[in-house]
Amino acid sequence: MSARPHALAIVNPAAGRARGTRLARTLAAEFELAGMIVEVAVSPGPGEAARLAAAAVDEGYPTVIAVGGDGTANEVANGMIGSGGALALYPTGAGNDLARSLGYPRGSSRRHLARWLATEAVTRTIDVGEVNGRVFLNATGVGIDGHVAERIRASARVVGQRWSYLVGSLVSIATYRPQPMEISIDGQRSIGRFLTVVASNGIYFGGGMRPAPRARLDDGWLDVTVAGDIGRAGTVMALARLYYGHHENGTTIVGRRAREVEIDLEHEVPMQVDGEALRTDHLRIGLRPAALKILAAPAPA
């Protein structure tokens, strides 16, 4: 094996309005110019990226690059936990919130992403969350954020990824109602109707919203945001403030640091795991400290 950095890139062909399909043909050459040897594998379907990642680290690849959005990074990470291999990101999705939390190049600087990964990124060790046995990197939640994730998936087929966040959010505000929940945060219980409960490992979700502006990926804590029944007008204002991280008010929207969260619901409702929509009537959320190596910008002081 060459002494130059060596990696396997796992491509989600559907991410970024099918940009992944085009990238699969050019990635190896792009990284070669940056001085990094990269082989490319295209994920054949949902869940397959985790299998490919597990096989890659078993075969000795020191780095696995997730080419796609936050959902692709989640899948690849689920195949790497405990392996000692390092995850890298090549963000092509609609949100790319994990890359934002990790200081990846944005805007026009993304044209030099391969060179940045090959020469400037450092290896960090971060915490990962776990919900119902599945690892998450960025955030998981239940309530309106899960409903938005469902609506985004439906809206993207009609209006495309660019507008799907806006359309999904507007539809959810109009149609979603706070649900009865029993919540335990590190053993402290609350019962009532709640708009959402979000457990964050990173700062961002939903394409740049900041549910956990004080979160750090390596501090050994989850940042938990709980929003009660705040009405439609309150929901609109809270969503607008989320982009600035100014949504907490200490009463109807509160934030806490925690290591364990458990949520019981009367029936299945929408939830999201790193932006991917699921449904459940129970969530058990925990944290695995220092569980994953990842290429990123140096950690903030």
LINLIN-V983136 format. One record per backbone hydrogen bond with DSSP energy under -1.0 kcal/mol. CO is the residue of the C=O (numbers start at 1). NH is the residue of the N-H. E is the energy in kcal/mol with one decimal. If there is no record, write none. Layout:
CO:NH:E  CO:NH:E
//
This chain:
5:37:-2.7  7:39:-2.3  8:65:-2.9  9:41:-3.0  10:67:-2.8  11:43:-2.8  12:15:-1.1  13:21:-1.1  14:18:-1.4  15:20:-1.6  19:23:-2.6  20:24:-2.2  22:25:-1.1  23:26:-1.5  23:27:-2.6  26:30:-2.1  27:31:-2.7  28:32:-2.1  29:33:-2.0  31:36:-2.8  32:35:-1.3  37:7:-2.1  39:9:-3.4  41:11:-2.8  45:48:-1.9  48:52:-2.5  49:53:-2.4  50:54:-2.4  51:55:-2.2  52:56:-2.1  53:57:-2.2  54:58:-1.8  55:59:-1.7  56:61:-2.2  62:86:-2.8  63:8:-1.9  64:88:-2.5  65:10:-3.2  66:90:-2.6  67:12:-2.8  68:92:-2.2  69:73:-2.1  70:74:-2.2  71:75:-2.2  72:76:-2.6  73:77:-2.5  74:78:-2.1  76:79:-1.1  77:80:-1.8  77:81:-1.5  80:83:-2.4  86:64:-2.5  87:295:-2.9  88:66:-3.0  90:68:-1.1  96:100:-1.5  97:101:-2.1  98:102:-1.8  99:104:-2.5  100:103:-1.2  102:297:-2.4  106:109:-1.5  107:110:-1.6  108:111:-1.6  109:112:-1.9  110:113:-1.7  112:116:-2.3  113:117:-2.7  114:118:-2.1  115:119:-2.1  116:120:-2.4  116:121:-2.5  122:296:-2.5  124:294:-2.8  126:291:-1.3  126:292:-1.9  128:288:-3.4  129:136:-2.4  130:286:-2.7  131:134:-2.2  134:131:-3.1  136:129:-2.6  138:201:-3.5  138:202:-2.0  139:274:-3.0  140:199:-3.2  141:272:-2.5  142:197:-1.9  143:147:-2.0  144:148:-2.8  145:149:-2.0  146:150:-2.0  147:151:-2.5  148:152:-3.0  149:153:-1.9  150:154:-1.9  151:155:-3.5  152:156:-2.8  155:158:-1.7  155:159:-3.3  156:160:-1.0  163:167:-2.5  164:168:-2.7  165:169:-2.3  166:170:-2.4  167:171:-2.6  168:172:-2.0  169:173:-2.4  170:174:-1.7  171:175:-1.6  172:176:-3.1  179:194:-2.6  181:192:-2.0  182:264:-2.5  183:190:-2.4  184:262:-2.5  185:188:-1.9  188:185:-2.4  190:183:-3.1  192:181:-3.2  194:179:-1.9  195:144:-2.4  196:227:-2.6  197:142:-2.1  198:225:-2.9  199:140:-2.2  200:223:-2.7  203:212:-1.5  205:209:-1.7  209:205:-1.9  212:215:-2.0  217:127:-3.5  222:258:-2.5  223:200:-2.9  224:256:-2.6  225:198:-2.6  226:254:-2.4  227:195:-1.9  227:196:-1.4  228:230:-1.3  231:235:-2.1  232:236:-2.5  233:237:-2.2  234:238:-2.5  235:239:-2.6  236:240:-2.0  237:241:-2.3  238:242:-1.6  241:244:-1.5  241:246:-2.0  242:210:-3.2  252:228:-2.8  253:249:-2.4  253:250:-1.8  254:226:-2.7  256:224:-3.8  258:222:-3.0  260:186:-2.8  261:285:-3.5  262:184:-2.8  263:283:-2.5  264:182:-2.3  269:280:-2.0  270:143:-1.9  271:278:-2.5  272:141:-2.0  273:276:-2.0  276:273:-2.2  278:271:-2.5  280:269:-2.5  281:265:-2.4  283:263:-2.6  284:132:-2.3  285:261:-2.4  286:130:-2.1  288:128:-1.9  291:82:-1.0  292:126:-2.9  293:87:-2.5  294:124:-3.1  296:122:-3.2
//
